[in-house]
Every structure is written in structure tokens, then in C-alpha cells.
């Protein structure tokens, strides 16, 4: 089929759609109640205009005052009892059409997460779809339903634990959800366990990690470790027994489900072409809480791990990646060491999450 033929067929299809749906598009998409634009003007408007005009959208959504109240309410929720604020079962007017629907859990894909389906009064099952944004803009896996001020809202969280809210949505009678406001979460870290004096000393000093700069000959994937590659190697007295052991930094990366990213150390043979299994390997895995035989060997949220020495003792620090956690699964930070073959915790950290409204979407 030639390009000219394809163009002619496309033009004919557009004119046919204009004949039957031009008035509907003018009203629904562009809010032109008494006018029907020419085909050329309608084509330009379709390419340039949003899906729902601002005037029509403002009639469907909460007022700015209502939005401010509900968003501030969500930001101020008490984290330890946050699940008590929401509904997850029963009957509720989820799409604000003055008719209650039944709430039920829906099916999720390999990434899991909270997902709701609803049953209308006529028995039809439906779901709420985003309008004006895509799920991947926020990448959330947790959600909850919030009745507030005579309306019903959806609060979306980074994970199912509901501790890190991302945005608040509002569903209209056509089962479309609009983002109303976004949240930001400030995380404060504090010493929750271990030797507080040592942890204070540690935070007051700049500690340089031990270098791992030796090459190795491990293949990809490392034998016996699925989806695992090897980084640099180095010698460390990791168990504080007075002798240096050759270790290698391994990196597990999987795209299955929500993805999984784990860095950890393992013992390396002197030939540098294979891992060295045995008692020291087992002790090192225990110290890091790594299980190489599992589908995912450790916490999948991404971590930074390194060794350092202080006052003659070797320590392992393992923590979240980047500046601060952005979800509960990233709330980990420990400093450990080995003494007489036993794992000791020098420092363990806790986290306080404070939520605020970062902006409104209209």
C-alpha cells in the first residue's frame, strides 16, 4: 500500500469521525457547548489541547480549600496508627457519584502491591484509572481509601506499609482519578541500638572505607549465583582474627517483580577465579544476613556496604543507598563487627518520617 493511499484512508477516517463525533469532542474535550469547530481546527485542538478542559475539570474536582484541608490532614497523620485512618473493605462511594460501591481487592501483576476493584450497584466490576498522569510518574505500590469532608479520596504510598505517602487522588463519576496534591517525606536518622558513645564518635569523624581495587577472574554470572556479577577484590581482616582474608564485592541485580539490587561481600580463592566456600564464607554471610541460595539473596531495595577500621577493629557498614530512605524497605543502617566468631552490633539506626504537602496539581 502506497503512502498516498494510507494518507487518503487516514483523512477519510478522520472526516468520518468528525461527522459523527465532532460535536461530542467539542463539548467533552474542549468545553465548546454551542460551537462545532471546522475539521482543520478540531485536528489542531486534538493535537494541542489537554484531555479535559480546565473549566470542566474544576466542576468535577474538590475546591482548592477542600484539597488543602484533606492534603494537610494526610500529611499530619500519625505514622504508628496510620492504617486506622483508612477503609479497605465494605461499601463506600469511591467515585463520588452519590451511589455506594463495594470495595474488593483486585488482581496484581508480578510487582504485587495494593490494587482495588469495585462492584457497582448493578453488579458490574470496575476499576479506577488515572487521568492526566501515568502510574510510572509516581511508581507507587500502596494505596488506601480515605473518606473526608463528604468526599472520598485515594492516598497512594511508595509501599504497602503506608508510611511514605506520594500523592492524593480523587475519582470522578466516570471512574477517572485525578492527582490532587503531592507529598514529600523528610527522614531523620537516629541511633536506636548498639554503643551510643561509639556511634557518636563515628559520626564525628570522617572514616575512609577500605579500598577494594584488585581485579578478579570470576565469570558472569558468578558460579552458583544467579544474576550476580563481581566487582573488585581486596584483603581485609573481616573477622578480626589477625589475618587478612581475600574478599570480593558481588552485585546481584534482577528485573523480576519490582526489581532487586543487593551488594554483598564473599570470600574469594587466591586464584581469584572462584569463590571460597567454608566456615569463613558462612560467617560472612551470617554477618551480612545474605542467603545466596534464595531467589533474592537479601534486601532488594539497594544498599551501600563497606569495611573500615577504627581503633584496631574492622567494621562493616551497611545502609540504604543515596542520601535518605524513600520507602520503609530502605530503612536500614547498621555497623557490625565480628568478635570471637560472633556477630556484634556496634550501631543500629532508626528513622523518623515527617510528611508535608509539596504541591497541588491544580
N, C-alpha and C positions, 0 to 999 in steps of 0.2 A: 504494500500500500504506500503510495507516494505521500510526501509531506503535504502537498497541496490538498490531497483527498482528506488526510487527517485533520487539517486545519478547517476545511469546509464542514466536516462532520461535527467538530467541536463547536463551531459557530452555530450550526443548526441546533445542536443540543442546548446551547445557552439561550437562544431565542425561544425555543420551546419552553424551557424552564421559566423564562421571563414572562411568557404569555400567561402561564398558569399560576406562577408563584411570585411574580413581581410585586404585587400589592402586599402580599404577606411579608416578603423580605423588607419592603419599605417600612412597614409598621413594626415588625418584630425586631429587626436588626438595627434599623436607623430611626425608629420612632417618628416616621412621617405618616400621620394619621389620614391626611386628606390629599396626599400627593403621591403620584407614581412616577418615579424618575424615568428618563429615557434609558434604553438598553445600555448605551455607552456610559452614561453617568452611573448607572447601577453597577456596572462592571468595575469602574474606578472605586466606588464606595466599598464594594466587597473586598477589594484588594487592600484598601487603606484603613477601613473602619474596624473598631472592636466588635465583638460578637453581640454585645448588648449595649445600647446607648446609655450614657451616664444618667440621663433623666429617668429612663425606665428602671435602671438598676437601683436608683435611690429610693424608688417606691417599694421595692421588694425587700430591701435590707433594713436592719436596725438603724436608728438615728445615730448620729455621732455621739450624742450624750449616752445613749444606751450602750454603744460599743465601748466607750471609755469606762463605764461602770463595770461591765462584765469582764473586760480585759484586766482591769485593776484587781477585780475580785479573784481572777485566776492567778495573777501574779502574787497575790498575798496569801494563797492557800498554804496551810501548814503541811510541810512535807511528810512528817511521820504518819499523818492520818489522811493523806490526800485522796486515797481511794474512796473515803466516806463521802466525798462531795458529789460523786457521780452515780449515774444509773447505768446498768449493763443488761438488765432484763426487765420484762414487763411491757406495759402499754404506755406510749408517750407520743405526742405529736412531733415527731422528729423532723418533718419537713415543713412545719409551721403553716399547715393548710386547714387548721381547725378540725382535724379528724385524727384521732389517735391511731398509731400503728403498733404492731407487735415487734419487739426487738429480739433478734436472734443472731447467733454467731454465724458468719459465712465461711466459705472455704478460702484458704490461703495457699499461696504457692510455696516454693522451696525456701523462700526467705521467712516464712511464717509471719507473725505479727497479728495485731488486733484487726479484725475486719467484721463489719456488721452487715447483715441483710435485714430487711424489714418486710412485714406482711401487712398489706393494706386491708381495709375492711371488706373488700370484695375477694380477698384470698390471694391476690396476686403478690408475688415476691419481687422486691425491687431493691436496688442499692443506690447510694448517693454518689454522684460523680462530680469531680472538680470542674469548676467553671472559671476560666481566666488564668489558670495556672496548671502546672503538671506536678504529679507526686514527686518526681525526681528533683524538683526545686527545693524541697524540704527533707526528703529522704527519711521519713518517719515510719516507725513500726508500732507505735502505741497510740490508741485513741480512746476517748471516753465521751459520754453524752452528758451534757450539763443543762438542766432546766434553770433558767434565771430570768427574773423580771417578766414573766409571762411569755417568754420565748424559749426555744431550745437551741443549744449550740453544740458544736463538736470541738473538743480540745485535742490537739494532736501532739504527741510526745515523741522524743527520739527513740525511746524503747518502751516496752510494755510496763516497766516499773512506775511510770508516770512521774518521775522526778525531774525531768528536763523538758518542760513544755516548749514547743516550737512555734505553733500558731493556733489561732482560734478560727473556726469556720462556722458559717450559718447556712442552712439548707432552705431552699425555697420550694414552693408547691410543685415545681417541675422537676424536683429531685436533683437540683444542681446546687453544689456547695461553693460558696464564695469565701475567700480568706478575708477576715475582718481585721485582725491585728497579728503582729509577730512578737515573740518574746526573746529576751536574751538572759542567759544564766551566768551569774558571777560565782565562781567556785573559790572558796578559801580552804587552804590545806592546813592541817594542824597535827601535832604529834599525838597519837592516840595510844601508843604502846611502845614497849621497849625501854631503853635507858634515856630518859628525858635530857639529862645533862650531856650525854654523848651526842644526842641528836641536835641539841643547841650548839655544841661545839662544831659539829659537822656543818650546820647551816651557816656558821660564822666564818668558815674557811672556804677557800677555793681549792677543791680537791681535783687533781688531774687523774683521769682514768688511765689504767694500764694499757699500753699500746698492743694492738694485735695487728702486726704488719708482715707476718710470714706467709708466703704462698703455700698452697697445698695442692694435692693431686686428686682430690675427691671428684667423682663424676657427678653429673646431674641427671636424674635425681640421685641423691646420696643413697647408697645401697641400703635397702631395708627401710627407707624413709620416703614415703610418697610426697611428691610436690615440694621437696626440700632441696635447697641449694646450699653451698658452702661459701662463706666469706673468708676473711683472713684468719690465721692461726697465731698463737703466742704462748709463751711459757708463764705459768702462774702457780704459785703455791696456794691453790684454791682451798685446800683442806687444812692449811696451817700446820702441816706436819714437818716443815723444814725442808721439803724437797719440791723442786719445780716440776709441774706437770704440763704436758703439751695439750692445749685445748684449741678447739676451733669453734668459731661462731657460725651457727646454722640459721637459715631463714626458711621458714615454712610459709608458703603463700598459696591459698586456694580460692578459687572463684565460686565454689559451691555455696548454695544458700545465700547468706548475706556477705559471704567472703570471710576469710580467716587469715590473719597475719601474726606470726609468732617468731620472735628471735630467741634463741637459747644456745647455750654452750654445751659441747660434748667433748669427751676425751678422744684424742687423735693418736694413732700409731706413729712411731718415729719415722716410718717410711712415708708418712703423710698421704697415703693413698687409700686408707681405710680407717674407720672408727675403731677405737679400742674399748671393747666391752669388758665388764668385770666389776669388781667391788667399787672402784672409784667412779666408774660410769654410773652405777646405781645410786651412789651417794650424791653425785652431782645432779642427777635427775630429781631426786627427792628434794634437794635444796631448792631447785627451781620450780618444783611442782609441775614437772613435764612428764607426759606419758606418751612416748613415741609410738606405742602400739595402737593408740586410739585413732579415730578418724581425724580429729584435730588434736594436736599434742598439748595445747594449753589454751590460755585465754586468747580469744580470737581478735580482740579489739586493737591490737597493735601495741608494741611495747619497746622501750629502750632499756637495754641491760648492759652493765659494765662492771669491771672489777676495779678496786682501788685499795691501797694500803694506807693505814694510819696507825701510828704507834706500834709498828711491828706486826700488825694483824691484817689479813686480807679479807675484804668485804665484797659482797655482791649487791649492787643496787639494781632494782627492777622497778620500773614505773611506766605510767602512761606516756604516750607519745605527744609531742607538741607542748604548748605552754600550760594547758589545763585540760581536765576531762571535759568532754561534751556530752557524755551519757554515763549512766551508772556502771556499765560494764568496764569503763575506763577508770573507775575509781580504785586504783591500786597503786601503792608506792611503799616499798619495803627495802630495808637494808639488813642483810643477813650475813652470818659468818659460821664457819664450822669449827667446833672445839671438841677434840677427842672423839671425832666421828659423829657428833650430834649437831643438828641444825639449831642455831640460836638466832633470835631476832634482836638486832640492835635498835632498829627504829621501825615503827609502823605508823602510817599516817591515815587520818580520817579526812572527810571532806564535808563542807557546808555549802549548800547551793542556795543562792538568793536569786529570785526571778524578778524581772521587771519588764514592762512593755517597751519594746524597742521602736515600734512604729505602727501606724494604722494604714490600711490598704485603700482607704477612700476618703 
